[in-house]
Amino acid sequence: MYLDKRVEGDQDYGFSIFKPSTEATIEWLNKRGARSVVYVSFGSLASLTPQQMEEIACGIKQSNCYFLWVVRETEEDKLPSKFAEETSEKGLIVRWCPQLEVLSHEAVGCFVTHCGWNSTLEALSLGVPMVAMPQWSDQPTNAKCIEDVWEIGLRPKVGENGMPGRDEIEACIRELMEEERGKSMRSAARKLKELAKEAVDVGGSSDKNIEEFATKLLSN
């Protein structure tokens, strides 16, 4: 649906770990301008500390951008007091959302992510630059690729406490959303989106690989 559109009715994965706030999310995005929204999500497993949540919240607030933030129910009590109330004109906080629909929406300008492989691949395939904030496992490697190999995102520098501060987070968001370097990264992200489309399209590398794999399975 989001790349080659070859499979009729193939619009999502067919399941969701949590119930997404689809209607409210898309309705809110439809009211925002092109590339004006910062999408923030740390996936289904990452658990941030209250201090991390505060720095992210303050960085988002200081950027003065519109934002859509996925905060799971188990993480809600870590949000700074009155944050949702104070930023109600700029942001929407939901417990879960349809990420593919969000990343493909023209209102989304960048993605603040934990760099899980699913999220990384989805953002890359849909041409969305990223603010990389990895937590564990393969995520630091993915963040390295995002910033230094593919050059489609920025990773905020960590302080003495081992985590990015609000000013670093704000600076990365502003650079991707407003500065020339951000435009360059958005252009690079669009090129990768086209390459992803070519890979899964008829005759593409991914298309050939899955055909060969299926053929070998059927021949055994």
C-alpha positions as CSV (number, residue, x, y, z in Angstrom):
1,M,0.0,0.0,0.0
2,Y,2.7,2.5,0.9
3,L,5.3,1.5,-1.7
4,D,4.3,-0.5,-4.8
5,K,0.5,-0.8,-4.1
6,R,0.4,-4.2,-5.8
7,V,-1.6,-6.1,-3.2
8,E,-5.2,-5.0,-3.1
9,G,-6.4,-4.2,0.4
10,D,-2.9,-4.3,1.9
11,Q,-3.1,-1.2,4.0
12,D,-1.5,-2.3,7.3
13,Y,0.1,-5.2,9.1
14,G,-3.4,-6.6,10.0
15,F,-2.8,-6.3,13.7
16,S,-1.9,-3.8,16.4
17,I,-0.3,-4.4,19.8
18,F,-2.5,-1.7,21.3
19,K,-5.7,-0.1,20.2
20,P,-4.7,2.9,18.0
21,S,-6.5,6.3,18.1
22,T,-6.7,6.3,14.3
23,E,-9.6,8.7,13.7
24,A,-8.5,11.3,16.2
25,T,-4.9,11.2,15.0
26,I,-5.6,11.5,11.3
27,E,-8.2,14.2,11.9
28,W,-5.7,16.2,13.9
29,L,-2.9,15.8,11.3
30,N,-5.3,16.8,8.5
31,K,-5.6,20.3,10.1
32,R,-1.8,20.8,10.2
33,G,0.3,22.2,7.3
34,A,2.8,20.2,5.2
35,R,5.9,19.1,7.1
36,S,4.8,21.1,10.2
37,V,4.5,18.2,12.7
38,V,7.1,16.4,14.8
39,Y,6.1,12.8,15.3
40,V,7.4,11.2,18.5
41,S,7.2,7.5,19.4
42,F,9.5,5.2,21.3
43,G,7.7,2.0,20.2
44,S,5.9,-0.7,22.1
45,L,8.6,-1.7,24.6
46,A,11.0,1.1,25.5
47,S,10.5,2.4,29.0
48,L,11.9,5.9,29.7
49,T,12.8,7.3,33.0
50,P,10.8,10.3,34.3
51,Q,13.9,12.5,33.8
52,Q,14.2,11.3,30.1
53,M,10.5,12.1,29.6
54,E,11.0,15.5,31.1
55,E,13.9,16.4,28.8
56,I,12.1,15.2,25.7
57,A,8.9,17.0,26.7
58,C,10.8,20.3,27.3
59,G,12.8,19.9,24.1
60,I,9.6,19.5,22.1
61,K,8.0,22.4,23.9
62,Q,11.0,24.7,23.3
63,S,11.0,23.8,19.6
64,N,7.5,25.4,19.3
65,C,6.6,22.9,16.6
66,Y,3.3,21.1,16.3
67,F,3.8,17.6,17.7
68,L,2.1,14.2,17.8
69,W,3.5,12.1,20.7
70,V,2.7,8.4,21.3
71,V,2.8,7.9,25.1
72,R,1.7,4.4,26.1
73,E,-0.7,4.1,29.1
74,T,2.1,2.7,31.3
75,E,4.3,5.7,30.6
76,E,1.7,8.5,31.1
77,D,2.5,9.1,34.7
78,K,6.1,10.0,33.7
79,L,5.0,13.1,31.7
80,P,5.8,16.4,33.4
81,S,2.9,17.8,35.4
82,K,0.5,20.0,33.3
83,F,2.6,19.3,30.1
84,A,-0.4,18.1,28.1
85,E,-2.5,21.1,29.3
86,E,0.2,23.7,28.6
87,T,0.9,22.4,25.1
88,S,-2.7,21.5,24.1
89,E,-2.7,24.2,21.3
90,K,0.5,22.7,19.7
91,G,0.3,19.0,20.4
92,L,-1.7,15.8,20.5
93,I,-0.7,13.0,22.9
94,V,-2.2,9.6,22.1
95,R,-1.6,6.1,23.7
96,W,-1.1,4.5,20.3
97,C,-1.5,5.4,16.6
98,P,-1.4,3.9,13.1
99,Q,2.3,4.6,12.5
100,L,2.3,3.8,8.7
101,E,-0.5,6.2,8.2
102,V,1.2,8.9,10.3
103,L,4.6,8.6,8.6
104,S,3.0,8.8,5.2
105,H,1.0,11.9,6.1
106,E,2.2,15.1,4.4
107,A,1.9,17.0,7.7
108,V,4.8,15.0,9.3
109,G,8.2,16.7,9.0
110,C,10.4,14.5,11.2
111,F,10.3,11.5,13.5
112,V,11.8,11.4,17.0
113,T,12.4,7.7,17.4
114,H,14.1,5.0,19.5
115,C,15.5,3.6,16.3
116,G,13.9,0.2,16.5
117,W,14.3,-1.6,13.2
118,N,10.6,-1.6,12.3
119,S,10.4,2.2,13.0
120,T,13.7,2.9,11.2
121,L,12.7,0.9,8.1
122,E,9.2,2.5,8.0
123,A,10.6,6.0,8.2
124,L,13.3,5.3,5.7
125,S,10.8,3.7,3.2
126,L,8.4,6.7,3.6
127,G,11.0,9.4,3.3
128,V,10.9,10.8,6.8
129,P,14.1,12.2,8.4
130,M,14.7,11.2,12.0
131,V,15.9,12.5,15.4
132,A,17.7,9.3,16.6
133,M,17.4,8.5,20.4
134,P,18.4,4.8,20.7
135,Q,17.8,2.9,23.9
136,W,19.4,-0.6,23.6
137,S,20.2,-3.6,21.5
138,D,20.5,-2.9,17.7
139,Q,19.2,0.7,18.1
140,P,22.5,2.4,18.5
141,T,23.7,0.7,15.3
142,N,20.5,1.8,13.5
143,A,21.1,5.4,14.8
144,K,24.6,5.3,13.5
145,C,23.3,4.4,10.0
146,I,20.6,7.1,10.2
147,E,23.1,9.8,11.0
148,D,26.4,8.9,9.4
149,V,25.7,6.3,6.7
150,W,22.3,7.3,5.2
151,E,22.6,10.9,6.4
152,I,18.8,11.2,7.0
153,G,18.8,12.2,10.6
154,L,20.5,13.6,13.7
155,R,21.4,12.1,17.0
156,P,21.3,14.5,20.0
157,K,24.6,14.5,22.0
158,V,24.3,13.0,25.5
159,G,25.4,14.9,28.6
160,E,27.3,13.7,31.6
161,N,24.2,11.8,32.8
162,G,24.3,9.7,29.7
163,M,21.2,11.1,28.0
164,P,20.4,14.0,25.7
165,G,19.2,17.2,27.3
166,R,16.3,19.4,26.3
167,D,18.4,21.9,24.4
168,E,20.1,19.2,22.3
169,I,16.7,17.7,21.5
170,E,15.3,21.1,20.6
171,A,18.3,21.9,18.4
172,C,18.0,18.6,16.4
173,I,14.3,19.1,15.9
174,R,14.8,22.7,14.7
175,E,17.6,21.7,12.4
176,L,15.5,19.1,10.7
177,M,12.3,21.2,10.5
178,E,13.7,24.6,9.7
179,E,17.4,24.6,8.6
180,E,19.2,24.0,5.3
181,R,20.8,20.8,6.6
182,G,17.3,19.5,7.4
183,K,16.3,20.2,3.8
184,S,19.3,18.2,2.6
185,M,18.4,15.3,4.8
186,R,14.8,15.4,3.7
187,S,16.0,15.2,0.1
188,A,18.2,12.2,1.0
189,A,15.3,10.5,2.7
190,R,13.1,11.0,-0.4
191,K,15.8,9.3,-2.5
192,L,15.8,6.3,-0.1
193,K,12.1,6.1,-0.4
194,E,12.3,5.8,-4.1
195,L,15.0,3.1,-3.8
196,A,12.8,1.2,-1.3
197,K,9.9,1.4,-3.8
198,E,12.1,0.0,-6.6
199,A,13.3,-2.8,-4.4
200,V,9.8,-4.2,-3.7
201,D,8.4,-3.5,-7.1
202,V,8.2,-6.1,-9.9
203,G,11.8,-7.1,-10.8
204,G,13.3,-5.3,-7.8
205,S,15.9,-6.8,-5.5
206,S,13.5,-7.6,-2.7
207,D,10.9,-8.9,-5.2
208,K,13.4,-11.3,-6.7
209,N,14.7,-12.4,-3.3
210,I,11.3,-13.4,-2.0
211,E,10.4,-15.2,-5.3
212,E,13.7,-17.2,-5.0
213,F,13.0,-18.0,-1.4
214,A,9.5,-19.2,-2.1
215,T,10.6,-21.2,-5.1
216,K,13.2,-23.0,-3.0
217,L,10.7,-23.8,-0.3
218,L,8.2,-25.2,-2.8
219,S,10.9,-27.3,-4.5
220,N,11.8,-29.1,-1.3
